[in-house]
Amino acid sequence: MQLDLPFLRAPDPPPVPDVDFVRVRRARKYILRVRPDGSLRVTIPRGGSRRDAEAFLGRHQDWVAAERLRVAERHAPVE
């Protein structure tokens, strides 16, 4: 019988919003876009890797949060 000890379990990772990684042969750099619904699109340039794209996304989390607020305000319904 296996005991379930919650303090020994790894914490659940935070929920990751929808992120689409798109490889574009003509792209020369990583590009990060926030869509109106809050999802993200990361463009991977030629010679780039998914691992580098994920690291790029991780380095820009502050920007993503600020941009999501800006996009939400811009696309909020007018009352």
C-alpha positions as CSV (number, residue, x, y, z in Angstrom):
1,M,0.0,0.0,0.0
2,Q,1.4,3.4,-1.1
3,L,0.8,6.4,1.2
4,D,-0.1,9.7,-0.5
5,L,1.9,12.4,1.2
6,P,0.9,15.8,-0.4
7,F,4.0,17.6,1.0
8,L,6.3,15.1,-1.0
9,R,4.5,15.7,-4.3
10,A,5.8,18.2,-6.7
11,P,3.6,21.3,-6.9
12,D,1.4,21.5,-10.0
13,P,2.8,23.8,-12.6
14,P,0.9,27.1,-13.1
15,P,-1.6,26.9,-15.9
16,V,0.0,27.9,-19.2
17,P,-2.2,29.9,-21.5
18,D,-2.5,28.9,-25.1
19,V,0.9,29.3,-26.8
20,D,1.3,28.6,-30.5
21,F,4.9,28.0,-31.7
22,V,5.1,28.7,-35.4
23,R,8.2,28.1,-37.5
24,V,8.6,30.7,-40.2
25,R,11.4,30.1,-42.7
26,R,11.6,33.8,-43.7
27,A,11.8,35.0,-40.1
28,R,15.2,36.3,-38.8
29,K,14.4,36.6,-35.1
30,Y,12.0,35.3,-32.5
31,I,8.7,37.2,-32.4
32,L,6.2,37.2,-29.6
33,R,2.6,38.4,-30.1
34,V,-0.3,38.6,-27.8
35,R,-3.6,38.0,-29.6
36,P,-6.9,39.7,-28.6
37,D,-8.1,36.6,-26.7
38,G,-4.9,36.6,-24.6
39,S,-3.2,33.6,-26.3
40,L,0.4,33.9,-27.4
41,R,2.1,33.3,-30.7
42,V,5.9,32.7,-30.8
43,T,7.5,32.8,-34.2
44,I,10.6,30.6,-34.5
45,P,13.1,31.8,-37.1
46,R,15.2,29.7,-39.4
47,G,17.9,27.9,-37.4
48,G,15.9,28.5,-34.2
49,S,14.7,25.8,-31.9
50,R,11.6,25.2,-29.8
51,R,13.8,25.1,-26.6
52,D,15.2,28.6,-27.5
53,A,11.6,29.8,-28.2
54,E,10.5,28.6,-24.8
55,A,13.5,30.3,-23.1
56,F,12.6,33.5,-25.1
57,L,9.1,33.3,-23.8
58,G,10.3,32.8,-20.2
59,R,12.5,35.9,-20.4
60,H,9.6,38.1,-21.5
61,Q,7.0,37.1,-19.0
62,D,6.8,40.6,-17.6
63,W,6.2,42.0,-21.0
64,V,3.5,39.4,-21.7
65,A,1.6,40.3,-18.6
66,A,1.7,44.1,-19.4
67,E,0.8,43.4,-23.0
68,R,-2.2,41.2,-22.0
69,L,-3.5,44.1,-19.9
70,R,-3.1,46.6,-22.7
71,V,-4.8,44.3,-25.2
72,A,-7.6,43.5,-22.8
73,E,-8.3,47.2,-22.3
74,R,-8.1,47.9,-26.0
75,H,-10.6,45.2,-26.9
76,A,-12.9,45.7,-23.9
77,P,-16.5,46.3,-24.9
78,V,-17.6,50.0,-24.7
79,E,-20.6,50.6,-22.4
